[in-house]
Amino acid sequence: MKVSGVVPLSTPNDLSTSAGTPQGCRSQAREIVRISRVVSDLGRAQAFYCDTLGFRVVAEGRCEKRTLESLGLDLGDADEVVMRLGAQDIALVRFASKARPYPKDSRSDDLWFQHLAIVVSDMAKAYAYLSSHSGWHAISEEGPQLLPPSSGAVRAFKFCDPDGHPLELIWFPPAQGRAVWHERPSNRLFLGIDHSALSISNTLHSLSFYRGLGLRVTHRSLNLGPAQSRLDGLPCVHVKVTGLRPDSTTGPGLELLGYQPPGRPANGIRPNDMVTDWITLAMSLSTGKLPCTLQDPDGHRIVLVDQRVRGPRYLPEDC
């Protein structure tokens, strides 16, 4: 497996092309700090996530120069707004240079696909609330879908934000999903982010990469059938789902979506394109220079940061 990485803050020899982590490092993924997405209009995106999905702003300002450099960007400054839902964070990022828009013909099996799964306490009410707002469009067909027991018996609905980034509403039945989602107050409709799901071309290759970062497998399933096809807006879906988590019990996890056959590759995508999301992963490293950015086998970007340096300074909790 060949994994590429860009680390302008260190020499090219500091990177391993086989393990996906800096050479000589004993590494362990501690926590997914946030998922960042590139947007065209910060004000519009912020309003959508706040008004439609219940996020709140916890930090805002310029993106850290070191992070932009690690992404391999020489495109001027970028502004970001860090937003929180429950105990999980995302960052909305707008670059000074013009970003290319999200491809309008994107599909759930395309290898640039990456969604955020937002846990809801009541799917019917959450879908009705979403439907009362504008600025989004559906991926799923015929509304929320109930998946069979072999796929967790969850209810789910996929859609896109105003810039085309995919999102998912997900409801877990009792005894399914993480315990935290069943302990939250029932008066809250949108509870938090369970995971970010990435479409991949080869499960074994991706597992080798993410295990090299210290993530562990938490669940596996083979999702197929009419409900899954309606959920993904695709015919005859056959997708191998692999759940991953770092050490921490807090923060979101990852899901690898191995569609068969896989969709289109993520060729020619630049770090400031709106199709680009990146995951900030807090690491414990014995050696090596952070932050640095790696790409998984399909081009999804992972920004590694020191677990002691968590990023932007947060605003007070009541903001």
N, C-alpha and C positions, 0 to 999 in steps of 0.2 A: 504494500500500500504506500502510495506517495502522498504526503500531506505537506502543503506549502504553508509558510508563515512569514509575516513581515514584521521585523523588529528594528526600526531605524535607531532605537536607543542603544543597540548592541551590535556586535558584528554578526555577519551571516553564519559564522561557525558556531554561534551560540544556539542555533536551532537544530533540532533533529528532524529529519524528513521521514522517519519511520514511526517514531513514537508520538510525534505531535507535541512534545514538550521540550523545553530547552535542555540541551545535552548536559549530563552531569547532575541533573536536578532530581531529588527525591520529592515528588510532588503529590499533593492530595487535594482534590477539590473539596472545599469546605461549604460553600453556599453560592447559589445563583443570586447575585445582588440585584440585578435588574435586566430587563430586555429593552433595548433601544430601537426605535423606528424612525426613519427619515420621513418628514412631512413637508408639504409645500407651504403651509400657512399655520404657524404655531397657534395663533388665536383661534382659528376655526377648529383645529384638531383638539386643542385644550377644551374648548366649549363642548365638543362632541363627547369626549371621554368623561367630562364632569357631568353634563346635563343628562346624557343618555345612559351612562353606565355606572355613575356613582363614584368616580374617582375624585380625588382632591389633590391640589398642588402642595408639595412639600419642599421643593427647592426649584430655583430657576436662575439662569445666568448663562455665561459663556461655557462651552465645553472645554474641558481641560486640554491644554495644548499637547501634553504627553499622550493622551488617549488618541487624539487626532493623528499625531505622528505615528503611533503604533499601528493605526489602521492603514498607514501608507498614504495619507492624504496631504496634498499640497494645494489645497483649494480655498485657502483663506479661513476665516473664523466660522464658527457654528454656534448657534444659541440652542439651549435645551431647557425643557421644563420636565422636572421629575414629578411623577404623579403616583399616588398610592391608592390601592383598593384593598381593604382589609389590612394585611401586613405585608403585601407584595408591591413592588415598585416597577414602573416602566419609565422610560425617558423618551420624550418626543423631541426630535432634533431637526433643526432647519439650518442648512448650510448657506453661506453667503453666495457661493457659486450655485448656479441653477442645477437642480437635480432632474434627472429624466423620470417621467411619470411611471407609475406601476402599469405593467402591460395589461390592457383591457381584456385580452383573451386568456388570462391566467386561469389555470385549472388546479384542482386540489392535488394532482399527482405531479405537477411541475416541480423540478428540483430546487427552485427558489422559494417554494411555498413554505411559510412559517406562520403558524397562528398562535394566538394567546387564548387559552381556555379559561373562561370566567365562570366560576361556580355560582349557581343561583339556588336560592332556598325554595323557589316555586317556579317551575318552568312556564306554566300557563300565564302567571302574572308577569314574569320577566319578559316573555315574548310580547304580551300585550303592551307593556311599558315601552319596549323597544319600538313596537309598531306605531306608537303614538308620536314618535320622533322621526325627523327626516335626516337625510345626509348619508344613509347607508343603503346597500343593496344586498340581496340574498345570494348565497351560494347554494344552500339547501333548497330542495324542492318540497312543496306541500307542507311547509312549516316545520316545527320541531319533530324529531323522530325518536321513537322508542327502539333502542337496539336490543337484540336478543340476549338471553342470559350468558351465552358464550362470549359476548362482547361487553359484559358487565351490567346489562339491563339498565343502562343510563339513558336519560333523555338528553338530546343535544340538538343544536341548531347552529349552522355556520353562516357567516355574513361578512361583509367588508365595510371598513370605515370610509370616510369621505375621500381618502387618498388611495383606496383599494387594498389596504392591508387586511388580511383575513383574521377574523375573530371567531370564537365559538362560545356559546352559552352551553353549560353542562350542568345537569342535575344528577346527583348520586342517590340511589336508593339506600335504605338502611343496610349497614354492614359492607357497603361498597365505598371505595375511595378512602382518603385519609380521614382519620378520626376528627381532625380539626374542623372539617366541614359540617360535622354533625353536632359540634359543640358550640357553634356560633349562634347568636340570638336570632330567633326565627323572624323578628320584625325587620331584619335587613334582607333586602331582595338580592343584591349583588354582594357576594361574600369575599371574593378574592380571586387570585390567579392560581390555578392548580398546576399548570404546566405550559410550556411552549412546545408545539409539535412541529417537527421538521420532516419534509419529504426527502427521502434518500433513495439511492439507486441500489445499494447492497448492504444488507443488515450486518453481515459479518465484518465488512470493512469499517463501517461506522462504529460498531461495537468495539473494535480494536482501538480506534481513535479515542473514543470517550472513556473507555476503561483505562487507557494510558494517562488520562487526566485524573483518574481516581473516582469516576462515577460508577455506581453499581446498578445492576438490573433489579427492578422492583416488581415488574409484572410483564407478561407477554400475552398476546391474544392474536387470533386470526379473525379479522373482521370481514364479513362478506354477506351478501344477501340484499334483498330489495330495500330494507331500511337504511343500510349503509350506503347503498347507491344513491338514494334520495338525499341522505345527509351530505354526501360529497358532491352531488350534482353531476355524477359520472355514471356511465352504463357499466354494469357487470363488475362492480368493485371487488377486488381481492387484495387486501392490505394486511401485512404483518405489522403489528403494533408492539413496540418494545419500550417499556417505561424505564427511565433512569433517574437516579437521585445522587446528589453529593452527600457528604457526611451529615450536614445539618438537618435537623427536623423542621427548620423554618425555611421560608423561601420556596419558590416553585421548583418543579422538576422538569425533565425533558421527556418527550416521546419521539421515537423514531418511527416514521410512517413509510414502510417498504411496500409501495404499490407494485403490483405485478400486472403488466409490465410497467416500469417506471416512466414518468413523463419526460418532458423536455429538459435538457441540461441547462445549468445556469452559466452560459458562456457570455463573455463580454460585459458582465455586470460590474459596475464601478462602485467603490465604497460609499459614494454619496448619492447613488440612485435610490429612488423611493422603494424599490424592491428589496433593498438591503436592510435587514435587521441584524443586530449583533447582541450576543449574550455576554454580560459581564460576570465572570466567575471568580470568586475570591479563592485564592490558593494558599496553601502552606508549602513554601519552597525552601530547601536548605541552601541552594545556590541559584543563580540566575538573576536577570534584570527584568523588573516589571515596572509599568505595564508592558505587555506584548500582545500581539494579535496572531492567532492561528486561524487557518481555514480547515474545516473538516473535509472528508473526501469529496463532498458535493459542493463545496464553496461556501457553506454557512460559516459566518465569522464568530469567533470566540475571543473576547478580550480578557486576558488573565491579569488580575490585580492582586496585590498583597492583601491578605486577610486583615491586616492591621490598618489598611488605608481604604476606606469604604466609598470614597467618592465625594459628591457634593455635600456641602454643609446644609443640613435640613432646617427648614423653617419651623417655628413652634408647632406643636401637635394640633392646635386648634385652628390653623390656617386653612 
